[in-house]
């Protein structure tokens, strides 16, 4: 997966979650489908080397809201 595809998929995930929040019938997507997609994107770049600033902030906000990954483990592999 290239950096462009990764950042595009993060933005697409945010768009899909926002759409699912509008319709209560789609809450199952957030708990199942969005979780799988979030973890796929998270583990594709655990060091956050290829995500741009906006994508990192999107992933952080989504994780804080839905707790897909334990908060104390989120971004643990970042090298400063």
Helices and strands as residue ranges (DSSP letters): H 3-22, G 24-26, H 27-31, H 33-44, H 53-66, G 71-73
